[in-house]
Amino acid sequence: MNRVKKNKLVFTLFLLFYGVFSFLLFYLTKSFLISVFFLVLLFLPGRILASAWENFFNGKIHMTNKDLDKAIDSFHTFLKDLDKKPGLKNLEWLIFGLYTKDAEAMTFNNLGSAFLQKKELETAEQYFQKAAEKDPLYPIPYFN
């Protein structure tokens, strides 16, 4: 089983387990407050990651808005953040990545995509290669 299928299976099983657990907890305790607490708990990891990886997600937003220069700046700032604060990489477990959980590989791939959209093909290729070097099993840089 490849990594993508395994990640999909793990995520599906997690959601199923979490749903059954929440339902049973509500059914047994009849407490709406406990159910709301567990629902909030489900979304907490994403909020933590969005705050800690702010420059990464800002870069993705800028790419969506076709503001490529700002996206590139945000991704470079995020890479500097990872160098200055290596603990940020430890938050990778909070992200549900089908293809990779490596923050640097994702960032290099996004930089490659930004330069590809800017028609700077050589620079884009360099970043795609860096992404593939960081995580050789990450398929996206190979297809870009």
N, C-alpha and C positions, 0 to 999 in steps of 0.2 A: 504494500500500500504506500503510495507516495505521500509526501508531506502535506500537500493541499487536501487530499482526501482525508488524511488523518486529522488535520485541523478542523475540517468541516464536521467530521464525526464527533470530535471532542466537544466542539461548540454546541452541536445539536444535543448531545447527551447532557451537557451542562444545563442548557435551557430546559430540557425535559425534567431533569432532576430538580432544578430550582423551582420550576412550576409546580411539580408534584409536592415538593416540600412546602412551598408557600400555601398551596391549597389545603394540605393536611394540617398545617399549623393553624390556618384560619378556621378550618372545620372543627378542629379539636378545641381551640380556645375561644372561638366565636368573637375574637377581638379584631376589629377592623384596623386599629392602630398598629398592631403587630404586622398585619399584611402590608400596610402602607410603609412601615419601616423596612421590610424586606424588599419592597419594590424600589424604594429610594436607594437601598444598599446595592441593588443591581446596577444603577446608573453612576454610582460614586467613582469607580475606577476611571471611567471616561472623563469625568470632570477633573480628576487629579492629573491625568495625562495631558489634557487640554491646557491646563495651567502651567505645568512644568515644561511642556514642549511647545510653548506658545509660538515661537518663531517657525517651527516646522509647520504647524497648522496655518499660521499666517501666510507662509509661502504657498501652501496648497490653495488658500483662498485667492491669493493674488494670481495664481496660475488660472484658476477658474474664471477670474475677471479679465484675463488676458493682459494683466499688468506684469509682464515677464521680468522686467528689470527689478521691480520690487520683490518678486518671487525669488529671484536669484539672490538678492541681498538677504532676504529672510533665511533662505537655506544655508547660505554661507555663515550667517550669524548663528544658526542652530549648530552647525558643525563646530564653530568656535566654542559655543556653550558646552558641547559634549567634551571638548578638550579641557576646558576649565573646570567643569563639574562632571567628572566621570560617573558620579552617582546617577545622573540622568539616564544613563544606559540601563541601569537596574530597573527602571520603570517599564522596560519593554514587556514585562509579563502582564502589564495592564492593557496592552493593545491586542486586539484580535486581528492578527494578520494572517490571511490565508496563505500568502506566498513567502513571507519572511517576517521575522520580528526584529531584525537588525536595523536599528535606527540609521546608522551610517549608510547601509546599502539602500534603504528607501530614499534617503536624502540625495545620495549620488544619482540614483535613478531619476528623481524629480528634477535635479539640476540638468541631467541629460535631456529630459523631456522639454525643459524650458529652452535650452539652447537649440534643440531640434526645431521647436516652433519659431525660433528667431532665425532659422536657416543657417546657423553656425554649426555645420555638420561635424567638423573635426573636433571641436570642443565637446559637442554632444557625445560623440563616440568615446572620447576620453572618460567622460563621467559614467557612461554605461559600462565601460570596462572596469572602472573603479568599483561600481556597484557589484558587478559579477565577481570581482576579486574578494570583496567583503563577504559575500555569501554566494558561493558557486551554485547552490541549489535554487537560488532566486531566479525564476524564469523570465520575469518581466524585462530586465535589461537586454536579454538575448533577442527578444521580439521587437524591442524598440530599435 
